[in-house]
Amino acid sequence: MQIIGFKKIRKYYLLYQMYNKGIYRENLGEYPKALNFLFYALSLKSSSLKTYKAIARVYEKNKNYLNSLDYYSKAIEKFPEDAEIYALKADVHRKMKQYDLAIKHYDCAIQYDYSNNEYYIKRAYLKYYTDDIQGAINDITAAISHNKKSDFLYSQRAFYKFQKKMYSSSIEDYSNAINLKNKPHYYYMRASIENLTGENAQSEKDFEIYNKSLQNK
């Protein structure tokens, strides 16, 4: 039976205290004080992934993006297969308007956690923003393959298809979204596209449903 020494117990207790004090200060918005506690915690255990993430996050909240990226990079060096670090780093690049780098890091996040739909959704938005609309559609299609019961995913793909003038396919996706969740906005979007494709009778029906929903509010 392994006996844990008093010094080791004291070290772990101090680590626990410093980390939690850092998070407490972070939640109060006292970022310099939060960093002081978190750096102390990191000095006690340099292999603590959550401490690296916390330091990077505090820097990010304080809009010190370069230091935030630096600590996410240090975390990646120690934990290269942790998908979340890449996604968190991608979000910092997005805030810095470094969209290509953000997409690159979401690529890595998806490589290590291919079933996380949040990563596909965020990468799709970035691809759409950088005019890679087909890439955005492909990402949402991948997300739908993991969750076929999400009205949001179908509506998102429908929107991207609409931007690419894939009108019939967009209408189909809005119909799938409506079947999953009866949201007025979906009827409005479907009606608008039906109007463009000359499906006037169906368009009028959808606009009528949309207008009635507004009256009932």
RADA-V89037 format. One record per backbone hydrogen bond with DSSP energy under -1.0 kcal/mol. CO is the residue of the C=O (numbers start at 1). NH is the residue of the N-H. E is the energy in kcal/mol with one decimal. If there is no record, write none. Layout:
{{CO & NH & E} {CO & NH & E}}
//
This chain:
{{5 & 9 & -2.2} {6 & 10 & -2.7} {7 & 11 & -2.2} {8 & 12 & -2.4} {9 & 13 & -2.3} {10 & 14 & -2.4} {11 & 15 & -2.6} {12 & 16 & -2.5} {13 & 17 & -2.3} {14 & 18 & -2.9} {15 & 19 & -2.6} {16 & 20 & -2.1} {17 & 21 & -2.5} {18 & 22 & -2.1} {19 & 23 & -2.3} {20 & 24 & -2.3} {21 & 25 & -2.4} {22 & 26 & -2.2} {23 & 27 & -2.5} {24 & 28 & -1.2} {25 & 30 & -2.6} {26 & 29 & -1.5} {29 & 31 & -1.4} {30 & 34 & -2.3} {31 & 35 & -2.6} {32 & 36 & -1.9} {33 & 37 & -1.9} {34 & 38 & -2.4} {35 & 39 & -3.0} {36 & 40 & -1.7} {37 & 41 & -2.3} {38 & 42 & -2.4} {39 & 43 & -2.0} {40 & 44 & -1.2} {41 & 45 & -1.4} {45 & 48 & -1.3} {48 & 52 & -1.8} {49 & 53 & -2.4} {50 & 54 & -2.0} {51 & 55 & -2.6} {52 & 56 & -2.5} {53 & 57 & -2.4} {54 & 58 & -2.5} {55 & 59 & -2.3} {56 & 60 & -2.1} {57 & 61 & -2.6} {58 & 62 & -1.7} {59 & 64 & -3.0} {60 & 63 & -1.9} {63 & 65 & -1.2} {64 & 68 & -1.9} {65 & 69 & -2.8} {66 & 70 & -2.0} {67 & 71 & -2.1} {68 & 72 & -2.0} {69 & 73 & -2.5} {70 & 74 & -2.1} {71 & 75 & -1.9} {72 & 76 & -2.2} {73 & 77 & -2.0} {74 & 78 & -1.4} {75 & 79 & -2.8} {79 & 82 & -1.7} {83 & 87 & -1.8} {84 & 88 & -2.8} {85 & 89 & -2.6} {86 & 90 & -2.4} {87 & 91 & -1.8} {88 & 92 & -1.3} {89 & 93 & -2.1} {90 & 94 & -2.2} {91 & 95 & -2.0} {92 & 96 & -1.6} {93 & 98 & -3.2} {94 & 97 & -1.8} {97 & 99 & -1.1} {98 & 102 & -2.1} {99 & 103 & -2.7} {100 & 104 & -2.2} {101 & 105 & -2.1} {102 & 106 & -2.0} {103 & 107 & -2.1} {104 & 108 & -1.4} {105 & 109 & -2.2} {106 & 110 & -2.6} {107 & 111 & -1.8} {108 & 112 & -1.6} {109 & 113 & -1.4} {113 & 116 & -1.5} {115 & 117 & -1.0} {116 & 120 & -1.0} {117 & 121 & -2.6} {118 & 122 & -2.3} {119 & 123 & -2.4} {120 & 124 & -2.6} {121 & 125 & -1.9} {122 & 126 & -1.8} {123 & 127 & -2.5} {124 & 128 & -2.7} {125 & 129 & -2.6} {126 & 130 & -1.6} {127 & 132 & -3.5} {128 & 131 & -1.7} {132 & 136 & -1.7} {133 & 137 & -2.4} {134 & 138 & -2.5} {135 & 139 & -1.9} {136 & 140 & -2.2} {137 & 141 & -2.4} {138 & 142 & -2.1} {139 & 143 & -2.1} {140 & 144 & -2.6} {141 & 145 & -1.7} {143 & 146 & -1.1} {143 & 147 & -1.2} {150 & 154 & -1.5} {151 & 155 & -2.5} {152 & 156 & -2.6} {153 & 157 & -2.5} {154 & 158 & -2.5} {155 & 159 & -2.1} {156 & 160 & -2.1} {157 & 161 & -2.7} {158 & 162 & -2.4} {159 & 163 & -2.0} {160 & 164 & -1.3} {161 & 166 & -3.0} {162 & 165 & -1.6} {165 & 167 & -1.3} {166 & 170 & -2.2} {167 & 171 & -2.6} {168 & 172 & -2.0} {169 & 173 & -1.9} {170 & 174 & -2.4} {171 & 175 & -2.2} {172 & 176 & -2.0} {173 & 177 & -2.4} {174 & 178 & -2.4} {175 & 179 & -2.3} {176 & 180 & -1.2} {177 & 181 & -2.6} {181 & 183 & -2.1} {183 & 187 & -1.1} {184 & 188 & -2.1} {185 & 189 & -2.3} {186 & 190 & -2.6} {187 & 191 & -2.8} {188 & 192 & -2.2} {189 & 193 & -2.0} {190 & 194 & -2.7} {191 & 195 & -2.1} {192 & 196 & -1.3} {193 & 197 & -1.7} {194 & 199 & -2.4} {198 & 200 & -1.8} {199 & 203 & -2.3} {200 & 204 & -2.5} {201 & 205 & -1.7} {202 & 206 & -2.3} {203 & 207 & -2.5} {204 & 208 & -2.1} {205 & 209 & -2.1} {206 & 210 & -2.3} {207 & 211 & -2.8} {208 & 212 & -2.3} {209 & 213 & -1.8} {210 & 214 & -1.4} {211 & 215 & -1.8} {212 & 216 & -1.6}}
//
